[in-house]
């Protein structure tokens, strides 16, 4: 599916965003429905480590925000989406440019919407590989993404932390008895 003008502007904006620009990676494609994204991570002065291969931190940073942003764009404003955890498995050193292809299908989005009709929140796990032009995988990343409906507060978030309230009450008692 070709890029739309809107997805091109999103790609350009994302690549100019300082936090992502600093990774050395570039988003080179976003489908018009935001269900497919391709990232390129070149071996350059910005991504090269001490031994001359792509720095592992650059590999992870290149793929870090993509699934979360894809879900935010596809689920819409009624949902809360956060990266929860990640694991990266380095398979071989990156000595050339690496590519990551992210895909979300309609079935996945339907499953999320359906499951959140009956649950307050959920965690979804996604996988992406960083491979060279020949398709040889250099690193595999597993991302766990937290998803809830808007207004469904997660225990432990600001404002709903029972420990914080307990300390606040105790502090008030101490101030009174002072």
Buried (B, 14 or more C-beta within 10 A) or exposed (E): EEBBEEBBEBBEEBBEEEEBEEBBBBBEBBBBBBBBBBBBBBBEEBBBBEEEBBBBEBBBBBBBBBBBBBBBBBBEEEBBBBBBEBEBEBEEBBEEBBBBEBBBEEEBBEEBBEEBEEEEBBEBEBEBBBBBEEEEEBBBBEBBBBBBBEEEEEEEEEEEEEEEEEEEEEEEEEEEEE
